[in-house]
Each structure stands twice: as C-alpha cells, then as structure tokens.
Amino acid sequence: MYENMLTMLMAGRAAEKLVLKRVSSGCGGADDSDPARATRFAFDMERILGFSTEHPLLYRRHRDLGVVLDHEPELAARVHVRLEAALDRAAAILRRRRPSFHALAKALFVAQAMDEKSAWQILADGDPAP
C-alpha cells in the first residue's frame, strides 16, 4: 500500500517525462507538491513506519526532514532510492496504459477540469465518456 501511494505521488513527474521528455518546474517546489509529499512519505517509511533496514523498530519523528536528510546522507540515499523506484513504477504503468493515459490527458486538456466519473470512464475504456 505504501509503495502504491509513492507511485501515485510520482506519477505526475513520470507523465511529464513521458510526454514532454523533460520535467517542468511546476512538478515541485512547494511544500504541498507531489514530490514534497512523496519525500515526506518515503522519509516516514524509513524513520517512522518500520520499513527501514536500519533500526526499523525505532520511531524517529522529526519536524524538519530537510535538516535530517542534509545531515544523514545514507538516509537521504535510501529515501531517494524509494522515490526513484516509485517513479519507475509509475512510468511503467503509464507506458502499459498509454492509450488510456493519452485519452485522459487529451480530455483534461480540452475540459481544463474533470470530475471523477469522467476520469474513471476514460481509465476503464481508454476513451472519453460521451
């Protein structure tokens, strides 16, 4: 479940790389951005949720994960590996579901906003709902 959540959070970046062949600055930069949320989530997996290979039983909450990551390069590397794996999983899913992905992107571009029912219809059929 946690890896699926990370994959979902990294899917926007994966989509930009697949479609645009690069990543825009709009992908991150804010504390509530998907990459920021994914980093916090991967950090929590390593420091709080018990998924780390190093001291998995310790609960080590910290308010400023940037400070911790800057001072613990091994932890930063493990968090980054989790993020890279999630990005790779997201890209693989998008490539596998390319027709649905393109239909969803096209419909969203045209409509500028989309409700949940329309999005699910596209994902189920690969074509926009009438």
Residue frames as a rotation matrix with the C-alpha (Angstrom) as fourth column:
MET 1
0.568 0.823 0.000 0.00
0.823 -0.568 0.000 0.00
0.000 0.000 -1.000 0.00
TYR 2
0.482 -0.442 -0.756 2.78
0.149 -0.809 0.568 2.46
-0.863 -0.387 -0.324 0.88
GLU 3
-0.639 -0.735 0.226 4.66
0.314 0.019 0.949 1.75
-0.702 0.678 0.219 -2.35
ASN 4
-0.162 0.678 0.717 1.43
0.980 0.026 0.197 2.25
0.115 0.734 -0.669 -4.29
MET 5
0.764 0.431 -0.479 0.96
0.533 -0.841 0.094 5.63
-0.362 -0.327 -0.873 -2.61
LEU 6
-0.047 -0.867 -0.495 4.50
0.025 -0.497 0.868 6.67
-0.999 0.028 0.045 -3.52
THR 7
-0.660 -0.162 0.733 3.90
0.675 0.302 0.674 5.53
-0.330 0.940 -0.090 -7.10
MET 8
0.361 0.880 0.308 0.76
0.930 -0.363 -0.053 7.63
0.065 0.306 -0.950 -7.30
LEU 9
0.694 -0.111 -0.712 2.57
0.229 -0.903 0.364 10.68
-0.683 -0.415 -0.601 -5.95
MET 10
-0.344 -0.916 -0.207 5.36
-0.050 -0.203 0.978 10.29
-0.938 0.347 0.024 -8.52
ALA 11
-0.006 0.415 0.910 3.01
0.836 0.501 -0.223 9.68
-0.548 0.760 -0.350 -11.47
GLY 12
0.893 0.353 -0.279 2.79
0.181 -0.849 -0.497 13.35
-0.412 0.393 -0.822 -12.45
ARG 13
0.189 -0.916 -0.355 6.53
-0.661 -0.386 0.643 13.61
-0.726 0.113 -0.678 -12.82
ALA 14
-0.486 -0.326 0.811 6.61
0.240 0.842 0.483 10.31
-0.840 0.429 -0.331 -14.73
ALA 15
0.448 0.749 0.488 3.87
0.739 -0.004 -0.673 11.60
-0.502 0.663 -0.555 -17.05
GLU 16
0.787 -0.222 -0.576 5.79
-0.349 -0.930 -0.119 14.80
-0.509 0.294 -0.809 -17.78
LYS 17
-0.265 -0.962 0.070 8.91
-0.511 0.202 0.835 12.82
-0.818 0.185 -0.545 -18.63
LEU 18
-0.340 0.186 0.922 6.96
0.579 0.814 0.049 10.51
-0.741 0.551 -0.384 -20.94
VAL 19
0.613 0.710 0.345 5.04
0.721 -0.325 -0.611 13.22
-0.322 0.624 -0.712 -22.76
LEU 20
0.971 -0.189 -0.147 7.40
-0.216 -0.957 -0.192 16.20
-0.104 0.219 -0.970 -22.69
LYS 21
0.576 -0.794 -0.194 10.68
0.520 0.539 -0.663 14.23
0.631 0.281 0.723 -22.46
ARG 22
-0.654 -0.712 0.255 11.64
0.186 -0.478 -0.859 16.52
0.733 -0.514 0.445 -19.56
VAL 23
-0.022 0.608 -0.794 10.28
0.994 0.100 0.049 17.65
0.108 -0.788 -0.606 -16.22
SER 24
0.130 0.137 0.982 8.93
0.241 -0.965 0.103 21.16
0.962 0.223 -0.159 -15.70
SER 25
-0.865 -0.461 0.196 9.47
-0.024 -0.353 -0.935 23.27
0.500 -0.814 0.295 -12.62
GLY 26
-0.152 0.905 0.398 5.74
-0.848 -0.326 0.418 23.02
0.508 -0.274 0.817 -11.89
CYS 27
0.191 0.190 -0.963 6.24
0.039 0.979 0.201 19.47
0.981 -0.076 0.180 -10.67
GLY 28
0.100 -0.243 -0.965 7.70
0.945 0.326 0.016 20.52
0.311 -0.913 0.262 -7.33
GLY 29
-0.559 -0.496 0.665 8.90
0.316 -0.869 -0.382 23.44
0.767 -0.003 0.642 -5.32
ALA 30
-0.072 0.599 0.797 6.03
-0.739 -0.568 0.361 23.77
0.669 -0.564 0.484 -2.86
ASP 31
-0.756 -0.245 0.607 5.57
-0.640 0.472 -0.606 22.00
-0.138 -0.847 -0.514 0.47
ASP 32
0.033 0.855 0.517 2.26
-0.431 0.479 -0.765 20.56
-0.902 -0.198 0.384 -0.75
SER 33
0.059 -0.083 -0.995 3.60
-0.993 0.099 -0.067 19.40
0.104 0.992 -0.076 -4.14
ASP 34
0.922 0.310 -0.231 3.50
-0.315 0.949 0.016 15.72
0.224 0.058 0.973 -5.01
PRO 35
0.203 -0.906 -0.370 7.32
0.168 0.405 -0.899 15.36
0.965 0.121 0.234 -4.87
ALA 36
-0.496 -0.347 0.796 7.39
-0.656 -0.450 -0.606 17.03
0.568 -0.823 -0.004 -1.44
ARG 37
0.407 0.730 0.549 4.60
-0.911 0.369 0.185 14.78
-0.068 -0.575 0.815 -0.19
ALA 38
0.834 -0.147 -0.532 6.35
-0.070 0.928 -0.367 11.73
0.548 0.343 0.763 -1.67
THR 39
-0.213 -0.975 0.067 9.63
-0.126 -0.041 -0.991 12.69
0.969 -0.219 -0.114 0.02
ARG 40
-0.307 0.175 0.935 7.90
-0.937 -0.229 -0.265 13.03
0.168 -0.957 0.235 3.39
PHE 41
0.745 0.664 0.057 6.16
-0.667 0.740 0.089 9.71
0.017 -0.104 0.994 2.85
ALA 42
0.564 -0.623 -0.542 9.40
0.109 0.707 -0.699 7.89
0.819 0.335 0.466 1.89
PHE 43
-0.449 -0.686 0.573 11.14
-0.464 -0.369 -0.805 9.58
0.763 -0.627 -0.153 4.85
ASP 44
0.092 0.582 0.808 8.40
-0.994 0.098 0.042 8.33
-0.055 -0.807 0.588 7.17
MET 45
0.878 0.184 -0.443 8.76
-0.276 0.949 -0.153 4.83
0.392 0.256 0.883 5.72
GLU 46
0.090 -0.952 -0.293 12.44
0.179 0.305 -0.935 4.92
0.980 0.032 0.198 6.66
ARG 47
-0.729 -0.540 0.420 12.21
-0.200 -0.419 -0.886 6.68
0.654 -0.730 0.198 10.04
ILE 48
-0.523 0.610 0.595 8.76
-0.845 -0.285 -0.452 6.04
-0.106 -0.739 0.665 11.49
LEU 49
0.407 0.887 -0.220 6.83
-0.913 0.405 -0.053 3.23
0.043 0.222 0.974 9.82
GLY 50
0.279 -0.347 0.896 9.39
-0.488 0.752 0.443 0.46
-0.827 -0.560 0.040 10.31
PHE 51
0.986 0.124 0.114 10.33
0.037 0.502 -0.864 -0.25
-0.165 0.856 0.491 6.67
SER 52
0.487 -0.867 -0.100 13.99
-0.840 -0.434 -0.327 0.66
0.240 0.243 -0.940 7.04
THR 53
0.585 -0.419 -0.694 16.69
0.271 0.908 -0.320 -1.96
0.765 -0.001 0.644 7.10
GLU 54
-0.606 -0.794 0.040 18.48
0.296 -0.271 -0.916 0.28
0.738 -0.543 0.399 9.62
HIS 55
-0.981 0.168 -0.102 16.79
0.065 -0.214 -0.975 0.37
-0.185 -0.962 0.199 13.02
PRO 56
-0.633 0.771 0.071 13.28
0.095 -0.014 0.995 -0.49
0.768 0.637 -0.064 11.80
LEU 57
-0.006 0.666 -0.746 11.84
0.903 0.324 0.283 -0.58
0.430 -0.672 -0.604 15.33
LEU 58
-0.660 -0.295 -0.691 12.81
0.616 -0.738 -0.274 2.99
-0.429 -0.606 0.669 16.20
TYR 59
0.509 0.783 0.357 10.20
0.855 -0.509 -0.103 5.72
0.101 0.358 -0.928 15.92
ARG 60
-0.407 -0.784 -0.469 12.15
0.754 -0.578 0.312 8.85
-0.516 -0.226 0.826 14.98
ARG 61
0.593 0.700 0.398 9.78
0.804 -0.538 -0.253 11.70
0.037 0.471 -0.882 14.08
HIS 62
-0.531 -0.708 -0.466 11.35
0.662 -0.690 0.294 14.99
-0.529 -0.152 0.835 13.06
ARG 63
0.411 0.776 -0.479 9.60
0.335 -0.617 -0.712 18.21
-0.848 0.133 -0.513 12.09
ASP 64
0.544 -0.292 -0.786 12.21
-0.720 -0.644 -0.259 19.32
-0.431 0.707 -0.561 9.54
LEU 65
0.762 -0.215 0.611 13.11
0.305 0.951 -0.045 16.37
-0.572 0.221 0.790 7.38
GLY 66
0.845 -0.483 0.229 15.33
0.041 -0.368 -0.929 18.58
0.533 0.794 -0.291 5.21
VAL 67
0.366 -0.718 0.592 17.69
-0.920 -0.374 0.115 19.10
0.139 -0.587 -0.798 8.14
VAL 68
0.431 -0.158 0.889 17.80
-0.363 0.871 0.331 15.38
-0.826 -0.465 0.318 8.82
LEU 69
0.876 -0.052 0.479 18.35
0.423 0.561 -0.712 14.47
-0.232 0.826 0.513 5.17
ASP 70
0.740 -0.635 0.222 21.10
-0.348 -0.644 -0.681 17.09
0.576 0.427 -0.697 4.84
HIS 71
0.104 -0.720 0.686 22.93
-0.994 -0.094 0.053 15.63
0.026 -0.687 -0.726 7.86
GLU 72
-0.034 -0.074 0.997 22.31
-0.309 0.949 0.060 11.94
-0.950 -0.306 -0.055 7.18
PRO 73
-0.289 -0.140 -0.947 23.41
-0.938 -0.156 0.309 11.19
-0.191 0.978 -0.086 3.61
GLU 74
-0.998 -0.053 -0.013 22.79
-0.055 0.984 0.167 7.44
0.004 0.167 -0.986 4.00
LEU 75
-0.354 0.934 -0.044 19.17
0.447 0.128 -0.885 8.10
-0.822 -0.333 -0.463 4.98
ALA 76
0.059 0.337 -0.940 18.81
-0.609 -0.734 -0.302 10.59
-0.791 0.590 0.162 2.12
ALA 77
-0.724 -0.389 -0.569 20.12
-0.689 0.418 0.592 7.94
0.008 0.821 -0.571 -0.27
ARG 78
-0.884 0.439 0.161 17.58
0.396 0.886 -0.243 5.36
-0.249 -0.152 -0.957 0.99
VAL 79
-0.019 0.893 -0.451 14.73
0.140 -0.444 -0.885 7.86
-0.990 -0.080 -0.117 0.68
HIS 80
-0.141 -0.107 -0.984 15.89
-0.842 -0.510 0.176 8.75
-0.521 0.853 -0.018 -2.84
VAL 81
-0.973 -0.208 -0.097 16.00
-0.229 0.851 0.472 5.07
-0.016 0.482 -0.876 -3.84
ARG 82
-0.480 0.871 0.106 12.39
0.571 0.402 -0.716 4.71
-0.666 -0.283 -0.690 -2.73
LEU 83
0.190 0.541 -0.820 11.41
-0.267 -0.775 -0.573 7.76
-0.945 0.328 -0.002 -4.80
GLU 84
-0.511 -0.450 -0.733 13.27
-0.823 0.009 0.568 6.51
-0.249 0.893 -0.375 -7.88
ALA 85
-0.959 0.194 0.206 11.61
0.217 0.971 0.097 3.10
-0.181 0.138 -0.974 -7.59
ALA 86
-0.102 0.977 -0.186 8.18
0.448 -0.122 -0.886 4.75
-0.888 -0.174 -0.425 -7.33
LEU 87
0.045 0.037 -0.998 8.96
-0.674 -0.737 -0.058 6.94
-0.738 0.675 -0.008 -10.36
ASP 88
-0.847 -0.412 -0.336 9.99
-0.527 0.570 0.631 3.86
-0.069 0.711 -0.700 -12.35
ARG 89
-0.712 0.658 0.246 6.79
0.541 0.737 -0.405 2.00
-0.448 -0.155 -0.881 -11.33
ALA 90
0.128 0.780 -0.612 4.65
0.044 -0.621 -0.782 5.00
-0.991 0.073 -0.114 -12.32
ALA 91
-0.253 -0.302 -0.919 6.37
-0.854 -0.377 0.358 5.27
-0.455 0.876 -0.162 -15.70
ALA 92
-0.992 -0.116 0.048 5.90
-0.087 0.911 0.403 1.55
-0.091 0.395 -0.914 -16.35
ILE 93
-0.333 0.941 0.054 2.18
0.589 0.253 -0.767 1.80
-0.736 -0.224 -0.639 -15.56
LEU 94
0.210 0.401 -0.892 1.78
-0.347 -0.822 -0.452 4.84
-0.914 0.404 -0.033 -17.81
ARG 95
-0.613 -0.478 -0.629 3.60
-0.759 0.136 0.636 3.11
-0.219 0.868 -0.446 -20.67
ARG 96
-0.931 0.285 0.226 1.48
0.295 0.956 0.008 -0.01
-0.214 0.074 -0.974 -20.23
ARG 97
0.007 0.995 -0.098 -1.72
0.816 -0.062 -0.575 2.06
-0.578 -0.076 -0.812 -20.18
ARG 98
-0.837 -0.514 -0.185 -0.59
0.329 -0.744 0.582 4.54
-0.437 0.427 0.792 -22.82
PRO 99
-0.595 0.658 0.462 -3.94
0.459 -0.194 0.867 4.72
0.660 0.728 -0.186 -24.72
SER 100
0.427 0.766 -0.480 -5.87
0.843 -0.145 0.518 5.47
0.327 -0.626 -0.708 -21.51
PHE 101
-0.105 -0.584 -0.805 -3.16
0.762 -0.568 0.313 7.88
-0.639 -0.580 0.504 -20.38
HIS 102
-0.943 -0.268 0.200 -3.29
0.329 -0.645 0.689 9.83
-0.056 0.716 0.696 -23.65
ALA 103
-0.212 0.944 0.252 -7.10
0.582 -0.085 0.809 9.84
0.785 0.319 -0.531 -23.67
LEU 104
0.434 0.331 -0.838 -7.15
0.897 -0.244 0.369 11.17
-0.083 -0.911 -0.403 -20.12
ALA 105
-0.468 -0.694 -0.547 -4.54
0.586 -0.707 0.396 13.85
-0.661 -0.135 0.738 -20.87
LYS 106
-0.859 0.179 0.479 -6.41
0.371 -0.427 0.825 14.94
0.353 0.886 0.300 -24.01
ALA 107
0.131 0.990 -0.059 -9.77
0.715 -0.053 0.697 15.11
0.687 -0.134 -0.714 -22.24
LEU 108
0.303 -0.086 -0.949 -8.27
0.859 -0.406 0.311 17.07
-0.413 -0.910 -0.049 -19.35
PHE 109
-0.775 -0.625 -0.091 -6.56
0.498 -0.694 0.520 19.49
-0.389 0.358 0.849 -21.72
VAL 110
-0.614 0.621 0.487 -9.84
0.382 -0.306 0.872 20.14
0.691 0.721 -0.049 -23.54
ALA 111
0.384 0.892 -0.240 -12.06
0.610 -0.050 0.791 20.35
0.693 -0.450 -0.563 -20.45
GLN 112
-0.205 -0.605 0.769 -9.46
-0.309 -0.706 -0.638 22.02
0.929 -0.368 -0.042 -18.14
ALA 113
-0.560 0.091 0.823 -11.20
-0.803 0.182 -0.567 20.20
-0.201 -0.979 -0.029 -15.25
MET 114
-0.339 0.403 -0.850 -12.72
-0.381 0.767 0.516 16.78
0.860 0.499 -0.107 -14.93
ASP 115
0.309 0.492 0.814 -14.97
-0.950 0.120 0.289 15.05
0.044 -0.862 0.504 -12.46
GLU 116
-0.417 -0.531 0.737 -14.19
-0.666 0.731 0.150 11.65
-0.619 -0.428 -0.659 -11.00
LYS 117
0.390 0.667 0.635 -16.83
-0.004 0.690 -0.723 9.83
-0.921 0.280 0.272 -13.06
SER 118
0.917 -0.066 -0.394 -15.38
-0.398 -0.226 -0.889 11.09
-0.031 0.972 -0.233 -16.35
ALA 119
-0.024 -1.000 0.014 -11.84
-0.999 0.024 -0.041 10.20
0.040 -0.015 -0.999 -15.33
TRP 120
-0.323 -0.050 0.945 -12.84
-0.402 0.911 -0.089 6.66
-0.857 -0.409 -0.314 -14.30
GLN 121
0.742 0.646 0.176 -14.72
-0.074 0.340 -0.937 6.23
-0.666 0.683 0.301 -17.57
ILE 122
0.636 -0.589 -0.498 -11.63
-0.731 -0.255 -0.632 7.11
0.246 0.767 -0.593 -19.56
LEU 123
-0.364 -0.831 0.420 -9.44
-0.916 0.401 -0.002 4.81
-0.167 -0.385 -0.908 -17.49
ALA 124
-0.017 0.450 0.893 -11.93
-0.218 0.870 -0.442 1.96
-0.976 -0.202 0.083 -17.88
ASP 125
0.766 0.501 0.402 -12.45
0.274 0.311 -0.910 2.39
-0.581 0.807 0.101 -21.63
GLY 126
-0.339 -0.916 0.214 -9.44
0.727 -0.110 0.678 4.30
-0.597 0.386 0.703 -22.87
ASP 127
-0.532 0.258 0.807 -11.86
0.606 -0.549 0.575 6.76
0.592 0.795 0.136 -24.49
PRO 128
-0.964 0.211 0.163 -13.55
-0.266 -0.783 -0.562 9.88
0.010 -0.585 0.811 -23.14
ALA 129
-0.495 0.868 0.042 -17.10
0.641 0.397 -0.656 9.49
-0.587 -0.298 -0.753 -21.85
PRO 130
-0.385 0.402 0.831 -19.75
0.773 -0.352 0.528 10.93
0.505 0.845 -0.175 -24.22
